[in-house]
């Protein structure tokens, strides 16, 4: 970023929801509550997946990674937003903005790939049950997760570098509550056509391609489930896979509406609402959707609570 009139560029002003100050107190309480619930839910999934041997399966290994990613995403954006809403100071340092942009971009890419990996895991479990543990062996699971993290953050390095080198000509007011690529592109005083085209291409790779693979996987899953003679077996298969598909629809639907359109056509109020949903509501919904009707997770939670109760009695 360039300097203006010889002065040192110190940071950005996050306007957030300051155009509607009457909503800020209620928004602060709501965001704090959702952040706490999201932190609690995702931490619980990670704890159960690590400590309960019954959950040492590929599905819960991927789910614990998804929960860890959601914890990082909310912690990257929400505390700064709460600080800006509560106080008069709406600024974020240059380094803080770069860090926020890098982490949010990286985690978004990781989740796109991770959800497609989880769809493949469900395909193997439903369509190839006899060979499931051979297909989804521990080494492959670790390799898939490492690939997701390296690909997501590898793209983030490039995206962050391209975005933060754009000239601003003294502009530093971001009409958003955290640093995000489309908002940064709107701030530049140079022609951002190349950046917008590159962002669109990357968005297609991380959104459209994984979503297509997921839909193909679920096409095979649906075909296999319909062949199950037992009604109870069909319900169990559809219940497990349906929860994952609901997460996919919510996540990809939100990001596609945010990124697969030119930044110049964005309505900032809509964009901020979508971003708030993606960074706060979706990480809260993930543990609820995956565990609300999941007997394995409920049983694991009861076992942990039971062990702690017994240890206190003794």
N, C-alpha and C positions, 0 to 999 in steps of 0.2 A: 504494500500500500504506500502511496506517495505521501509526502508532507505538504502542507498548505502554508504559503507565505513564510516559509522558513521555520515554522514552529514544529516541534516534535509531535507526531501523531500519538496521542496517549491512549485512545480507545474509542469505544462506540457507546452510543446512548440507545438503550433498548426501550422503545416507547411502550411496548407491550399493550396493556389495556388502559393506559393513562388517558385515552380519549373518552373513557367512560369511568371516571373516578368513583361514581356512586356504586359501581359493581365490585370494586376492588376488595372491600372488607369481606363480602360474602365469598368472592372468588378465592381469597387467601385461605379461608377456613375450609372450603371445599377441596382445594388443591392439597392442603396439608393432610386432610382426612384421607383422600384417595392415595396420596403418597405413602402414608403410614400403612394402609390396608394392602397396597401393592407390595411394599417392602416385607410385610408380615407374610403374605401369601407365597411370594416367590422364595423367601428364605425358608419357609416350611417345606416346600417342595425339594429344595436343595438338601436340607437336613435329612428328610425322609429317604431321599434317593441315595444318600451317602451312607447312612447308618443302618438302614433296614436291608438285610440280605435278600428278602423276597423281591425287592425292587431293583436288584442288580441285573437289569435286563437292558437291551439296546433302547427300547422305548423310553425308559426313565433316565437313561444316560443322556439321550438327546433332550429330553424334557428339562433335566437339571441344567443343561447348557443354555436352553432357551430362557429359563428363569434367571440364571446368572446374567445373561445378556440384558434382560428386562430390568434387573436391578441396576446395572451400570447405566442404562439409558435414562432411567428416571432420576438417578443421582447426578447424572451429568447436566440435566436441564432444570429440574424442579427447584432445588435449593436456590439457585441464582434467581429464578422467577419469583419465588417467595420473598427473597431479600429485596428485589426491586419493587414488588407490590407493596410491601410493608413500609419501606422507607422512601424518603424523597430522592435519594440517589438512585438513578436509573442506569448508571454506567456499567460497562464491563470492559476490562482491560483488553488490549490487543492480543496479548498472550492467552487470556481467558477465552476470547472469541475463537482464536485458532484452535485451541484445545477442544472447545465445545463442538465446533464444526467437524473436526477430525474424528472425535469419538462418536458423535451422532451418525455421521456418514458411515463409519466403519461398522457400527452395530446394526444399522439398517441393512447393509449388504450381507452381514453375517446371518441375520434372521431370514432374509429371502432364501438363501441357500439352505439354511438349517431346516426350514419348513419343507423344502423339496426333498431333503434327505429323510425327514420324518415320514413323508408320504411314501417314499420308496420302502422304508421300514415296514409300514402298514401293508403295503403291497406284498412284500415277502411273507409277512405273518399270515395274511388271509389267503393269498393265492398259492403260496409255496410252504404250507405249514410244516410238512415233514422235513424240509431242507432249510427251515428258517435259521436255526442256530449255526448251520454251516455257511449260509449266505451272509448273515449278519454276525460274523465272528468278531470278537473284541478288537482285534487289530484293525479290521476294516472300519469299525465304528469310530475308533480314535483317529484314523486317517481322514475320514469324512469330516469330522468336527474340526480337525486342524486345517483342512482345505477350506472349510467355510470361513474360519477366522482369518486365515492368510489372504484369501480372495477379497473378503470384505474390507479389511484394513489396507490391503495393497491398492485397491481402488480409491480408498479414502485419502491415501498419500497424494495420489495424482490429482484428485478432485480439489482437495484443500489447497495444494500448491497453485493450481490454475486459478482458483477463485480469489485467493488472498494476494495475488500479484496484479490484479486489476486496478487501474487508477481510479481514485475516488474524487480527486480534485477538491478535497476539504470536506466532503460529505461524510457524516458519521452517525446519522440518525437512522436506526433500523426499526421499521414499523413491524416489530415482531417481539416475541418474548425470549427468543434465543437465536443464535447465529445459525442460519440455514442458507444453502446455496442459492435458491431462487430469490431470496430477499437480498442477498449480497449482490446478485447480478442486477437487480433493480437499482442498486445504489451507485453503480459505476457510471462514470461520465464518458466512457469509451464505448465503441460498438461491441456488443457482447454476443453477436450472432454465432460466432464460432463456439463460444462457451455454452450457449443454449443448445446448439446442435450436438455438441459433445455430451452434455447432460442428458439430452433426450436419448442418444444412442446407449449410454450407460444405463439409463433407466429401463430401456427395452431389455437389455441383457439381464439386469437384476430383478426385473418385475415380470415381464411378459414371458421370458424363457422359463424361469422356475414355475410360474403359474401354469404354463402349458404342460410342463412335465407332471405337475401335481394333478391336473385335471385328467391327463392320460392314465396316471396311476389309479385314480379313483374310478375311472371308467372300467378298468380291469377288476378293481375291487368290487364294484357294484355287480358286475357280471358273475363273479365268483360267489358273492354272498347270496344272490338269487338262486344259486344251485343248491344251497344248503337246505336239506329237508327239514331239519328241526327249526321250529319257529323261535324257540329260545336262543338257538345258535345264531339265527339271523339277527335277532334283536341285539345280542351281545356284540356282534361284529359291526352292525350299523351304529350302535351306541359309541363304541370306541373310535371308529373312523369318523363318525359324524361330528364329534367334538373337535377333532383336528381340522376337519373341513370348515367348521364354523370359524375357528381361529384364522384360517387361511383367507376366507372371504372378508372378514373384518380388516385384517392386516393389509392385504393386497388392494382391497377396495379403497382404503384410505390413502395409501401411497400412490396408487395410480391417479387418483383425483388430484394429488398434490404435484406430481412430477411429470406426468405425461401431458402437459400443456405448456405453452410458452409462458415464461415468467411475466411477460408484459400483459398477459390476459388475466392475471390473478386478481381476484377480489381479496384484499388483505383481511377483511373480517372473516371470510370463509376460510382462507388459508390458515389464519391463526386458530380457528376452531378445529380444523382438521389436524393441525400440528399438535394441539392440546390433546385431542383424542388419541393420536398416535403415540405421544410420549407419556401419557398418564393413564388413560382409560384402558387402552389395549394391554399394557403390562399388568393391569389389575384383572382384566377379563381372562387372560391366559390361565392362571392357576385355578380360577373358579370354573372355567369351562372344562378343563382337563380333570378336575378332581371332584366336582360337585356330585357326580353320579358314579364315581370310580370306587368300586368296592376294595380294590387293592390298596389304594392310598388311604382310605378310611381305616382299613384293618391295620396298616402300618402305623397310623397315628394312634390308634387304640393301644397297640403293643408298646409304643414308646411311653404313652401316658401311664399305662399299666406298670411298666418297669419302674418309672419314677415314683409312682405311688407305693409300690412294694418296697423300694429302697428307703423311702421315708419312714415306713412302718417299722422296718427292721432297724 
